[in-house]
């Protein structure tokens, strides 16, 4: 719905709104239930959906139309999973985000017990604590844009983990409502900062054609981490103590911060992955249908021995970008009799998928082809051949009916 330059602010605003409303909503719902009863409460909740539905109906955002038909469902899922598995940036965000949710959710999952057992309070105290969490989330959202410009994204994630750890250990040690509320403000700030950072990283590391799928995978893992963390810290609190559970989650949050040494979050400020969309497709002499296939693509190269190392490095990058865009079974082979002759081979499921692959490549991806041409020692190479596989299995013979001679 938005231009790329607005994504960081939009993702932050989404997280701020969600966490602020999550803090205010339960208290407001409790008041309405106490005064008017559950029927009025659910009626107002139903009417509340009119506002977002109206906003969606009135919003006239522009969507870039694709000249290609929609993907098949299973192919689209496969491409999304493969792109996520290939992208080191997205995998780092998913792993760190899942662990961040697992460790940091203790301050919210155990907060009712904190209000009741550690602070000896009731529903009003719980509402005050949630208000502190929401206030911290709101403040973090307001200062997030200048912070993103001032420090690296990895440092923001580390600070978010530290803030959640400080909040958890403080809740375990304090019996003061005021101190606990201030600590939850730090926790809310760290919670929003962390989720905004991970969400922005996934968005900017994904080209538009696959961003919905990468966000879905990211959300599935991170919400799974939150659910698993809520269960884990609850089990520890039940079998040992509430303070021990909070302390363990604080230590785990610091480990997630230290994990940045192995899985750092990139400081990407904008996406360089937008597809160019320009592709001069070969004109087939066969009567190919959109679903004709599988398609086999081979490209022949002639490279001098002294350039073989440079050629292999370029081909490693080419394999990465083409596999990310949809190439399957990508291989590079070398002629044993003519060592200067190399063959690049990959497949796509259908003729339409072959077109879709090239529409997904960006300008930087296509420049790899120019680099490969500069290494060629033959004027007519590289040369690409596009083939369609045809079945060669023997047809089943039609059985001859038996006719009685009687």
N, C-alpha and C positions, 0 to 999 in steps of 0.2 A: 504493500500500500504506500510505501514511502521511498523517497530517494535514499541512496546509500549514506549520504552525509548526515541524514537525520536519524539513522539507526541507533547510535549510542544513546542519544537523548530519549528516543522513543522507548527503547528497552528499559532504561532506567526509570522512566515515568511509569511504565507498566508495572515494574516491581514495586515502586513506591506506592502506587495506587492499591495494588493487591495487598501489600502488607499493612498499609494504613487502614484500609477497610476491614481487613481481618482483625485488626485490633479494636476498631470501633463497633463493628457489626455484632459480635456476640453480646456486648453490653447493651446496645440499642435493642437487639432482639429480646433480651431478657426483660427489659423495661416494658416492651409492648406486650409480651406474654403475661407479665404480672398484672398489667392494667386491663388489657382487652381479651386475653386468652389466646390459645393457639390458632383458632380458626381465622381471626383477624390477622394474626401474624403471617400465616401462610398466604392469605389473600393479598396482603401488601407485598409479600415476596413475589407472587405471581405478577402483580402489576409492575413491579420493579423491572421486569424483563422488557417492558415496552420501550424503555429508554435506549438500551443498546440495540434493540431491533430497529428502532426508528433511525438511529445513527447509521447503522449499516445500510438501511434502505436509501437514505438521503446522500450517503457518501458516493461520489462519482470519481473514484480513483481510476487511473489509466493502467491498463494491462497490455504489455507488448504481445501482439498476436504472433503465434507460430505458424509457419506455412505447412507444418507437418501435422498429421493426425495425432490424436491422443495415444499415449503408450498403453500397451496391455498392462493389466494390474500387476501380474507376477513379474514382468520385465521391469516395471517401474520400481517395485520393492527391491528386486535384485540389484538394480543400478544404484539405488540409494544406500543399500548396505555395503556395496562394493566401494562406492565413493567414500563413505565414512571410514571403512577399513583402510583405505589408501591414504587418507588425509591425516598426517601426524598432528596437525593443529587441532582438528576436531576430536581426535582420540584423546589428546591431552586434556581438552576441555571436558570431555565426558568422564574420564577417570577422576580428574580433580573435582569436578562438580558432584559426581556420585559420592565421593568420600567426604566432600564438604557438607553435603546434605546429611549423610549418615552421622557425622560427628557433631555438626552444629545444631541439629534438630533437638538435642536434649533440652536446651533452654526453653523451648516451646512445649515439647511433649511432656516434660516433667513440671511445667510451671504450676498447674493446679495443685500438685503435691507440695511444691515449694511454698505456695501461699497458705496451704492448710497446715503442713507439718513443721516447716522451718520458721515461718513467720507467724504462725498461730493466728492466721486471718481467715477471712471468708470471701464471699463473692465480690464485695466491694474492693477488697485488697487485690484480688485477682484482676479486676477491671483496671485498677490503677497501674498494676504491673504491665498489663497489655497496652495501656496507654503510653507508658514509657517506651515500650518496644516500638510502637507506631511512631512516636515522636522522633526517635532515633532514626527510623527508616526514612521519615520525611526530610530530616536535616541532611542525611547522607545523599538523598536524591538531589537536593538543591546544590550541594557542593560537588557532586560527582563530575559534571562537565569540566570545571576548572582543574579538578584533581587529575582527570584523564590527560589533560594537556601538560600538566606539571611533572607527573611521575609516570613510570612504566606501568603497564597493565599487570605484570607479574608482581610488582611491589604492592599494588592495590589489593591483589588477591591475598598476599601474605598478611597485609594489615587487616583484611577482613577475617582471616583465620585467627589472628591474634586477638582481635576484638571479641570474637565468639568464645575463644578460650578464656579470656579475662572475665567475660560475663558468666560463663558456667562455673568457674572456680569461685567467683565472688558470691554467686547464689548458694554455693555449697558451704561457705564460711560465715555469711552474714545472717543476722536475725533482725536487721533493720529494714523496714519497708522503704524508707527513703533511699538508702544505699542500694537496695535491690532494684528499685525503679531506675536509678541512674545507671546501674550496670546493665540493665535491660535496654536502655537507650543506646549504649555502646554495642550491645548485641544486635539490636535492630539495624544500626548503621552498618555493622559488619555483614549482616545477613543480606541486606539490599546491595551493598557494594560487591559482595561475592557473586550473587546471582546475576547482577547486571554485567559484570566482567565476563563471566562464562557465556552468558547469552549473546553478548555483542561479539565475542570471539567466534562462536559458531556461525552467527549470521554473516560476518565479514569473511570467514573462511569458506563460505559456500556460494557458488554461483547461483543465479536466480532459478535455473532449471531444476535444481535439486534441493534448494534451501528448505522447502516444506518437509522433505523426507529427513534431512539431517536434524532439523529441530525436533521432529517427532522421535527420532532415536535418542537424541540428547535428553528430551523430556522423560521418555520412558525410563532411562537409566537413573536420572537424577531424582525423579519422584520415587522410584524404587529404592534409592538410597535413603530418602527421607523416611519412607515407610519402614525399611529395615532398621534404621537408627532408632525410630520411636519404639519399635519392639525390643531392640537390644538394650537400650538404656532403661526401659521399663522392667525388663527381666533382672538386670543387675540391681535396680532399686528395690525390687520385690524380694530378691534372695539375699541381698547384702544390706546396703543402705542407700538412701537417697543422696547423701553427700558423696559417697564413693562413686556412684554412677555419674554425678556431675563432674567430679574430679577426673575420672577416666575419660569422659568426653572432652574435657579441656585439653588433656595431654594428647589425645588423638587429633584434635584440631591443630595443635602445634606440629604434629607429624605431617598433616596435610600441607601446612605451610612449607615445611622442609622438603616435601616431595617436589617442589618447584625446581630443585637442583637437577632432578632427572626428567621431569615433565613440565618445562616452563610454559607459561601462557604467552603467546606472541604479543608484540606491541603493535599489531596491525591497526592502522588508523583508517584504512579504506580498503575496498576489495579490488584486487587486480585480476579477478577471475571471470569477469563478465565476457560472455561469448560474443564473438564478432558477428556470427550469423551469416557471413558471406561464404558461399561454397559453390564452385562450378562443378556440378555433378556430371559424371560421364554419361553420355547418351547411349543407352543399351540398344543393341541390335536385336535382342531377344524381347519377347513380350512378357516383361517382368511385371508382376503384381506387387502392391505394397507389402504383402506378406510373403513374397517369394524369398526363399532362402533355404539353408543358411548361406551367407555370403562369405567368401574367402578372399582376402585382400593380400597380395604379395607385392613387395617393392624391392627391386634389385638395385644394388649399389656396387660401385667399383672404387675401392679405396686403396691407396698405396700403403705399404707396410709401415712407413714412418708416421703415418697419420692414424694408424689403427687404434692407439690409445685414446686419442681425441675423439675418434668416431664412436668408440664404445661408451665414452662418457656422455656424448650427446644422445646416443641410443638409450641409455639408462633413463635420461630425462624424458625422452620420447615415449618410452614404455609407460612411464608413470602418468603422463598427461593423457595418453590414448586409452589406457586402462581405466583411468578416472572418468573418461568421457563415454565409455561403453565398449571398448575393444575387449574381446575375449580370446583366451588361449594365445596371447601375444608371444611370439618366439623370434629369435634372431639366430640364423644359421650361417655357416661359412663353408664355401666350396673347398673340399680337400685337395682338388687338383688345380684350382685357380684360387689361391689364397686371397687375392684382391677382390673376389666376388662374394658379396654378402646378400642374404635374403631376409627381409623382415616380413613376418606373416602374422595375421590375426583374423579373427572371425567376428561377425555380427549375426544375430539370429535371423534378421530379415533385411530386405532391401530398404525398408523405411528406417530401420535401426542404423544402417550404414549412413544414410543421410543425416539422421539425428546426431550421430557421433561427430560429424564434421561441423554441424551447426553449433555444437557445444564448445568447440575449441575457441580459445581467445587468440588475440594477436600475438602474444608472447609464445603460445604453443605453436602457432603457424610459422613463426620465425625460425623454429628448429629446422624446418624443411630447407630454408635458405642456407643455414649453416651446413647442412648435409650436402647440398649442391656444391658448396665451395670446396668440399673435400673430394669430389668425384674426379677420377682421372679419365673418364669417358664422357664425351660430349652428349651422348644420347641417354645418359643415366644421371640421376635415378629414374627408373621407369616403373610405374604402378600398373598392375593388372588386377582387375576385379572379376572374380569368378563366382558362379552360383553352383552350389552342390546339387547333384542329381542322383536319385537312388538307383543303384545297380543290382539290387537283390532280385533273385529270380522270382517271377510271378507265380503265384499258386495256380496249378493246373486245375481246370474245371473237371470234376469227376464225370465220367460217362455213365449215364443211367443204364442199369442192367435191364435187358429185355428178355423175357422168357421165350424160349423157342417151342414151348408146348403148344 
